[in-house]
């Protein structure tokens, strides 16, 4: 049953340990392990579930409840929960991490010393319902079915794996379906059959089917015991006569208390904006790079806008002006946009150049007409291109889009010289790729002396992700534009050549700009850790060697492979 539309504010209370167990064991066959050997499955699963709650259910109030110490049930039955397996060490060590996740999302943790989470939740949901809210218990624990009533519902998050259970919304309409009894008789039912997971005895010999029949006939356990002589089934009658005390004790053990001295602080439970800086710190430690990007980036309203100068280069004169700036500065960041992730099969579509922080230029070479209407400004004179642009650019018209001339065109010679002149320092992110792309285009780029990806690896060799998006978010506090944002996803993704040149400009210029800014961030740190010489004399020269090896490939004995089938 899906969640019905809310008719009043909803308070969601999460059963903390149940959620952590669910998240951990959902990935038990393929646990998520960080580069430091930390099992991060529980933290990852809890984070994903919280995201789902935020996006799908949009709660006005939210809290997570944990057990705190031994409860009075241990006094009633010393062996209560004694048969439970000890919590796995990896799971136990995950709990502080999960608590950091709750802290980062600013989800308040509620606990009351000497009581289980069930009793705290039971008390709070009834208080919430009495105050006009709809209370939602988030747990797969069957004990909570006893609390379901008008304005108190249960969200069973389900579980994955071989014994998968679908997520389910439980209200008074369908509460009887799981156990076969109404919510008001759940304690009677559990008291009769017992609960092996909590070591609650129940009545030996009475199973679910018999328990349901007895409840349908007599109602409560107390009434069943009072009329046990009327029970026709000999085995059930004798079991109740022999274990009447156990039945009553079991019912008492499974009954959730709803009268604890715990306040319902709705203001504290009101949903808040996450602490993005804290989440960024936690997710970086956990190596949840996609989560860092999603939740660790500052919210748009939190981060002041910083002006950037990203320009689309429309003329050879503009190219020459950029080249002159490069000659004055002696270094620049470069990034290529292509048709493939495989450098040896990639055709050059465009390139971006950053010559100072937040100043970058996009040079289109092979864009086609398909894309946004913003490209209309670049059409030829016959198709709407301004006359002055036609005069300035000897454009290589490709399907109606005014691209710059090919890099081997005589008009582009100054740029080609800068690219191939080793005296001008080139900065890149994964420069080997750009070297091969240029080589495929007939350009032998030299002077690649700073690769931000390699610098990151030297500074943090244990880090899993040295991609630009992750590095920008961690070191520059900047959330980059993704390829999917400009080219689409899946079957709707278009080739970069068909991306609007304005969108390509923003995306490509940002890449070059971020690369330059990362280089400026990494350089002093390499020097501080005395890694600069290793970086300059071994790691960077090796980039070109590896590019040469990849370009040359390997020779194989075709006849031998043909013979071997």
N, C-alpha and C positions, 0 to 999 in steps of 0.2 A: 504494500500500500504506500503510495507516494505521500509526501507531506501535503496536507490541505493548506489552502491559503490562510494566512494568519488573520484573525479577526480582532486580536488584541496583542499588545507587546509580548514577546516571548523571552523567557529566561532559559538558557541552555546550561545544564550542569553536567560536566564530564566526569565519569568515574575514572579517576586518574590511573590507578594501577591496572585496571582492566584495559584501558586504551594502550598503555605501554606494553603490556603482555601481547595484545593483539598485534601491535606494530612489529614487535620483535620476532614473534613466531611466524608472522606472515612471510618473512624472508629467511626463515631458518635454513632452508635448503641452499639458498644462495645469498648469504649475508653480505651486507654492504660493509666493506672494510676500508679504512682510510690508509694512506701511504705510511702512516705511523703505526699501523696495526690495530687501530681502534675500531671496534664494531659499532657502526653508526646506524644500524638498521632501525632501532627504536626511535631515535631522534628524527630520522628521515620519514618514517611512517607517521609519526605524530604530526610533523610539519605538514605533510601532504593532507592529513585528515583535517587539520585546522584550516588549511586553505579551502578545502571543500566546504567546511561549515561556514566560513566567511562568505564564499561566493554563492553557494547554493541556498543556504538557509538564512543568511543575513540577520543574525540575532541582534536584538537590542541590548540584551544582557547575557554575559557569558562568564562562567567560572569553572575551575577544575577542583575536585575534592579528593583528598587523600586520607587513608587510614592514619591514625596517630596513636601508637602504642597498643597494648593489649586491651581488649574490650571486656565488658561484663560477661560476655558469652564464655570466655575462658574460665571464669569463676563458676558458671553453671555447669560447664563440661570441660574439665582440664584437657581432655584429648581433642577439643575443638580445633579443627584444621591441622591436627597433628600428622595426618597422613599425606599432607601436601608435600610435593617434592621441593627441595631447597631451590631458591631462586638461582638460576645460572649466574655464574660470576660475571659473565659479559653483560647480562641484562642488569644486574645490580649496579655495575659500574656505569651503565647508560643512564641511570635515573638522574644524576646531577646534570647531565647534558640535556635531558628532556626538560628539566626544570629551568634551565637556561633558555630553552626555546619558549616556554610559557612566559618567562620574564621578558624576553624580547618582544613577544606579541602583546605584552601587557595584559595577559589573562590572569586574574587574581587566583591565588591558591588558597583554598579553604580547608582547614583541618581543626579538629577539636580533640585535645588530648584525652586518651582513654576511650575513644569511640572509633568505630569503623566508618568508612566513607558512606556506606549504605544508610546509616542512621542520620548522618549529617545531611545527606541529600534528601532523605525522607522528610526531615524537619523543614528544610528550606523550600522544597517544592510545595508543601501544603501552605506554608506562609505566603509564598508567591501567589498561589491560586486564590488565597483569601484576600489578597490585595489587588485582585483583578487582572493578574498576568496569566499567561499560559506557560506552564512549566514543562520543560522537555528534559527528561533524563537520558543521557547519552551513554548507553551501556548494553552489552549483550547478556548481562546477568539475569537469569530467569526470576530471581528473588524480587526484582523491581516491578514485576507484573502486579504485585499486590497493591502498588501505589496508584495504578492507573484508575482514573476517574475523570469526570468533567474538568477540563483545563489542566490535567496532568497527563502527559503523553510520554512515550518512550521511543527513542531513536536507536534501533539496534544497528550499529555500524557494519555488521556482517564481518566476514573474514574471507581471505583468499586461500589459495592452496587446494590440495586434492579434495578436502571436505569443505568446499566453499559454501558460504552462507551469504545470501543476498542482503543488502541493506534494506531495512524495513522500518516503516513508521507505524507505531502501535498506539491505538487509542481505544476507547470503550467499544468502538465498532468491531474491532478484530482481536481484542485482547484474549479472548477465550481460545483462539485457534492454536496457539503453541502448546499449551498444557491441557486443553480440554475442559478447563473450568474458568468461571468468571473471576475477575480480580479479587473479589471479597473472599474467595475460597482458595486462593493460592497458598496461604499459610497452612490451611488444612491439608491440601494436597501434598505439599512438601513435607509436612509433619508426618504424613502417613508413609510416603515412599522413602523419606530420608534424602540425604545428599552425600554421596561418597566423596566428592571433592572437598567438602568441609568437614567430613567425618561425623555427620549428623546421622544418628542411627535409624530413625524412623521406626516402622513396625516390620520386623522380618517376615517375609512371606507375602507382603502386600506390595504389589507393583502398580504401575500407572493405571492400567485398565480397571483393576479392582478398586483403586482409590477413587477414580472418577465415578464408578457405579455407587460406591458408598456415599460420596458427597451428593450425588444426584438424589439418592434416596433419603438421606438423613441430614445433610447439611454439614455443620461444623464437626470437628473432632470431638468436642465435648458432647454433642448430641449423639454422635455415632457411638461413643462409649456408653452413654446412658441407655441406648437401645441395642447394645451388642447382642443380647439374647435373641433379638428378632432377625439377626443376620442368618440367612439360610446356608451360606457357604461355610462348611465346618472349619476349613483351614483358616479363613479370614477371621471367623468368630473366635477361634482359640488363640490366634495370634494377638488379637486385640485384648483378650482377657489376660494373656501372659505379659503383654508389653504395653499396657495402658499408660504407665508412668513415662515410658520412653516416647510414646506418641505425644503426650502433653509437653514433655521437655523439648522434643524436636520442634513442635510448633512454636514454642517460646523462642527457640534459637533462631528460627528462620523469620520471625516477625521483626520487621524493620521499625525502629523507634522513630516517632514523629514529634516528640515533645522535648527535644534537647534544648539546653540553654545556649543557643547560637543565634546571633542576630542576622536578619536578612538585610544586608547593606546594599541596596540597589544602586546607589551612586558608585560604590566601589566595583560593582559588577557590570556597570555600564560599559559597553564596547568602546574601546579607545583605539586611536591610531597607534600602530606598532612603533616601538623604539628602533628605528631603522639602523642607527649606528650600532646598537647592541646586537641586532640580528646580523648585521654585516660581520661583526667580530666573531660571533658564534659560528655562523655558516662558513666563514673562511677557515676557521679551525677544523670544522667538520668536513671541509672540502665539498660542500654542497654548492657548486659554482652556479648552477641554474637558479638556486634559491637566493644566492647573493645578488644576482642580477634582478630577480623579481622583487625581493623584499628588502635587500640591503641598500638599494639606491635611494638617495633622498627623494622624498615626494616632490613633485614639480613646484608645489606652493612653498616648500621648505627651502628650496635651493634658489638663490638669487640668479637671475639670468645674466650670463656673461657674454658680451658681444663677441662674435667671431666674424671674420672676413673670409668667407668662402666664395670664390668667384669661378664662373664658367668662362673658360678662355675661348674667345670667338674669332680671334685674328692672329695672324703671324706676328704682327707688331706687338701684340700682347705677349706672345711667346718670347719674343726677343727681349722685352722688358723684364720678364721673369728671369731669363738667362743672365741678363746684366746684373740683377740682384744676386743671383747665385755666385757669379764671378766675384762680386764684392765680399760676400760672406764666406765663401769657400766650402759650404756644406748645405745639405738639404735632405729632407725626408722624401722618400718616393714610395709609391704603392701602385700596383697595376690592377686593372679590372679586366677580366678575361671571359672566355666562353667555357672554361672548364677548371675544376680543381686540380686536374692532372696537368702539371706544367708542360709536359712534353706533348700534350695534345691541345694546349690552350692557345687561342688566338687573341691578340691584344685588342681590346675594345676601347680602352682609355687608360689614362694614368693621372695620378694626382701628385702634386708637389707641395710640400710645406716648407717655407723658408724662415718662418719665425712662429712662435706659439700663437695659435688661433688665426694664423694667416695661411691660407692654402688655396690652391688652384686646381681645377679639373680640366684636363685636355681630352676631348672626345675624338676618337679616331674611326670608330666603326659602329656608331649607333644607327639604328634603322628608324623608320617613321613611326612604327607602332609604339604607343606609349601615351602619356597624358597630353592634353591640349596645350600644356606649357611649351611644348616643342615648336609651336607655331612660329614663335619668334625666330627660329633658326631655319625656316624654310627659304628656299631660293626666291628670287625676285618674282619669278613667274607664279610662285605658290605663296607669295606673301612676305618674302624676306625683305627687310629694309635695304634700300639701295646702298647706303653707306657700308653695310656689312658685306654686301656682295663685292664691293670695291676693295674692302680690307682683307677679305679672306679668299684665298684660292682654295675653296673648300673641296674636299673629296666627297662629292655628293653620293650618299649611300641611301637609296630608297627615299630620298626627299629630305634627309637630315643633313645639315651643314656640318660635316666633320672637318677637323683640321687635316692638312695634308699628311701623307704618310711620313714616317720619321726619316725615310731615305730621300724624300723630296728635297731639292736644293734649298727651298725656302726654310726647311727645318734643320739645316746644317748646324747652326749655332747650338741648338738643343742637343743634337746627336753628339756633338763634340764634348759637351759638358757631361753627358752620360758615359761616354767612353774614355774620358780623361781621368786617370787615377788620382790626379791631384785634387779633385773635388770630392769631398767626403759624402758618401751616400749612407743614409740611415734608413733602415727598414725593419719590418716585423716579418720574420721568416724570409730573409733576403734570398735564400737559395731558390725559392719559388720565382721571385722576380728576376733573378739572373737568368733562369732557364726560359722564362716567358720572353724576355728581351732577346735572348740568343735565338729563340725560335723565330722572332721577328727580324733577325739579321742584325741585332744590336749587341755588341760585346761590352756590356756595362762593366766598368772597373771602378775601384775606389769604394767598394762596399765595406766600410770599416766599423759599422755599429749595427748589430742586430739585437733589437730589444728582447726578442724571444730567448736568445742565447744568454743575454745579460740576466734575464729573470732566472734562467736555469742555474747559472753560476751562483746567484745570490740565494736561491731557494731550491736546491736540488731535489728536495723531498716533495715539492709541490707537484700536483698532478696536472694542473691546467696552466699552461703558459700562454694561452690565447690572449689576444689583445682585449677582448671584451672583459675578461676576468681581471686582467692587469689594470685596465682603465678604472674599473670600479673600485678595486682595492687601493690603488696608489694615487689616483687622481680624483676619486669620488665622482666619477662620471659614468653615466649609463649610455652606452653607445647605441647607434642605430644598427639594427641587425640586417643581415642580407634578406631575410624573409620579409622584413618591413618594406623593403623597396621592390623586391622581385616576387613576393607571394610565396605560398607554401604548397607542397604536394603537387597535385595535378594542375593547380592553378598557377604554379610558378612559371614565370616567363624568363627567357634568356636575358642576361644583363644588357645585351645590345638593344633590347626592346624597352628597357627601363627609361622613363622620361629623363632627359638630360638634367633637368633641375633636381629630380630626386637623386640621380647619379652623382650630381655635384655635391649635394649635402652628405651623402654616404661616403663617397670616395675622399672628399676633402677632410672629412672627420677622421678617416683612417690615417691619412698622412699626418694630420695635425696631432692626433693622439700619439702616433709613433714618435714624432719629434719630442713631444712633451715627456713621454716615457723615457726617452734617451736622456733628457736633461735631468730626470729624476734618478735614473740608475747610475749615471756617470760618477757622481761624487760617492755613491755608496760602494761602487766597485773599487774606487781609490781608497776609501776608508778601510775596507776589508783586505786591501792589498791583493785584489784580484784583477786589477787593471792590466798588469803585464801579461798574465795568463790569457785574459780576454783578447788583448790586442795582438799578441805574438803567436798564439796557438789556435784559440777558438775561431777567431774571425778569418785568418788565412785558410783554415780548414773548410770554411763554407764554400769557397771557390773550388777547392779540391773535390769536395763532395759533389758539387754541381757538375764539374768536369766528368767525374765518374758516372754520374747519372746520365749525362748527355751521351757519353760513349757507350754505355750499356755493357753487356757481356756477350762474348761470342760463344755460341753453343754448337755442338756437333749435330747438325740436323739429321744426318744419315743415321747416327746412333739412336736418336730419339725416335726416328721413324721406325727403325727396326724393333725397338722395345715396345712399340704399340702405343 
